[in-house]
Amino acid sequence: QLAESGGGLVQPGGSLRLSCAASGRAFSGYSMGWFRQAPGKDREFVAGITWSGRATHYPDSVKGRFTVSRDNTKNTLYLQMNSLKPEDTGVYYCAAVDYSLRSPLSNSWGQGTQVTVSP
């Protein structure tokens, strides 16, 4: 099971740090990713990280602003989001991903955490 937290309301230009706590599975053996879904839009890839944390992958829309990291000793995935924009608004989810670091292994999603970027 995966549980996202850390979302909230922030002004444009602000920062948030999301967390994803994993339980019931061998977290350290999986590459992980962050995804988001804005109202009326499809879920989209935001960030991916290998099981070791040595490689990461981002779409151009967040590159240079978002940083994904993980602590395998705490079974936790993080997403540091800086210079937030209104278009970053959405529900953020974490998931195990495949070798591409951008495709989820499952269609099962947690509750996610809401991020709202607004003046």
Summary of the structure (lengths in Angstrom):
residues: 119
radius of gyration: 13.1
end to end distance: 34.0
largest distance: 40.2
contacts: 352
relative contact order: 0.31
helix: 5%
strand: 45%
